[in-house]
Amino acid sequence: MLKPPHPVARLAYALAMWINPNNHALDGGRATSAMEKEAVAQIAAMFGWKEFLGHLCGGGTMANLESLWVASQVHPGKKILASAQAHYTHKRISAVLQLQCESVACDARGRMDVDALARSVARGDVGTVVATMGTTATGSVDPLPEILALRKEHGFRVHADAAYGGYFGLAGNLGEEATRSFACISEADSIVIDPHKHGLQPYGCGCVLFRDPSAGRFYKHDSPYTYFSSAELHLGEISLECSRPGAAAAALWTTQKLLPLVRGGEFARGLERGRAAALAFYQRLEKDERFVTAFAPELDIVIFAPRARSMSEACVFSRRIFDAAARRNLHLALAELPTDFWAANLGSMHRDRETMTCLRSVLMKPEHLDWIPRIWNELSEATSEVLRGEGTSRPTR
Ligand SMILES: Cc1ncc(COP(=O)(O)O)c(C=O)c1O
């Protein structure tokens, strides 16, 4: 998940570094604290929130830690549930917070299985359900409307981990199910989004938001030395981290001035182009006998594997194609994903494993759409090179 920060973000960050403001306290970064509050309010408004509590932080991990920490204060000792495809950070964070974290099974498209969730929450010991709004491996969006319906019945918190996918609520070209889920994200109790992923920011820019501003009570401390300058709330009073780069706020604020977070705007069009690129890439893969696809991308991540005699053989070929593509400067990723995701398309391939090592591409740069023919060429040549080297007759669908 890589894309360069917007030039204006780089410039604003670099200029702010002359002072190196610290957004821990107003005394440390007056202008950049104001910028942070404004930029975060714009992100909250994108989710439909006028009243909220939120701030920037180091990234998705810190932001999720803070969300689950608040969740643990609201429901002490109760379990955290996240899907089997949720980011691994939730298990680690739960361990830090000494909370039990349980995995909920996914359906064949990598989304939380609502029936499995219903069975788990019926036990009554669940404090928080993490809904992933775009999983890291496949960009699958958990079914938020159904999760919220279960909350009504069982009273758990819903935390939306939208670290990667959060901005896609602005895109006008999502499928029906993802659109439904993003449409009700404002009903979540907390939301995490990473401006340093899709928000065109340098690393070190995550954001956490709470629907109930009174979550601020959990941060209370009685330090005698930090906050002398005004009666107004300092960012350090509502954040687990203390010192933080004001430069990150300056970069985000400036970027959002130039590219407001609105549907139909230039920023939204960039997301739409990434999604269109993912769909175009997926369609080419689907038509080509050399590849097995799993399911259509919900956001801008595509997963695929080379067709082989068995899943084990496909795992080996995936790694070889990964290397051959990198030699051509096409940098893909590898992922290990359950057989269920592929089952409908494996054809005569021998199912000798529970997971398959596959190739993965995140088409998150707006330029990717124009580059699809070139990307396809490089992939095609890398794949032919690997399969030719094998010298065996290829299985078909
Ligand atoms: C859904 C999700 N949550 C959390 C994280 C962790 O975020 P970070 O790497 O910014 O700490 C990621 C990172 O890819 C993610 O995709």
PDBQT file of the ligand as one rigid body, heavy atoms in Angstrom, charges set to zero:
ROOT
HETATM    1  C1  LIG A 401      -7.125  -2.201   7.985  1.00  0.00    +0.000 C 
HETATM    2  C2  LIG A 401      -5.812  -1.802   8.615  1.00  0.00    +0.000 A 
HETATM    3  N1  LIG A 401      -5.752  -1.567   9.934  1.00  0.00    +0.000 NA
HETATM    4  C3  LIG A 401      -4.614  -1.204  10.539  1.00  0.00    +0.000 A 
HETATM    5  C4  LIG A 401      -3.436  -1.075   9.833  1.00  0.00    +0.000 A 
HETATM    6  C5  LIG A 401      -2.171  -0.675  10.534  1.00  0.00    +0.000 C 
HETATM    7  O1  LIG A 401      -1.852   0.644  10.185  1.00  0.00    +0.000 OA
HETATM    8  P1  LIG A 401      -0.387   1.261  10.309  1.00  0.00    +0.000 P 
HETATM    9  O2  LIG A 401       0.500   0.432   9.419  1.00  0.00    +0.000 OA
HETATM   10  O3  LIG A 401      -0.558   2.659   9.835  1.00  0.00    +0.000 OA
HETATM   11  O4  LIG A 401       0.027   1.175  11.726  1.00  0.00    +0.000 OA
HETATM   12  C6  LIG A 401      -3.444  -1.321   8.450  1.00  0.00    +0.000 A 
HETATM   13  C7  LIG A 401      -2.225  -1.230   7.658  1.00  0.00    +0.000 C 
HETATM   14  O5  LIG A 401      -2.151  -1.597   6.508  1.00  0.00    +0.000 OA
HETATM   15  C8  LIG A 401      -4.671  -1.687   7.828  1.00  0.00    +0.000 A 
HETATM   16  O6  LIG A 401      -4.733  -1.929   6.505  1.00  0.00    +0.000 OA
ENDROOT
TORSDOF 0
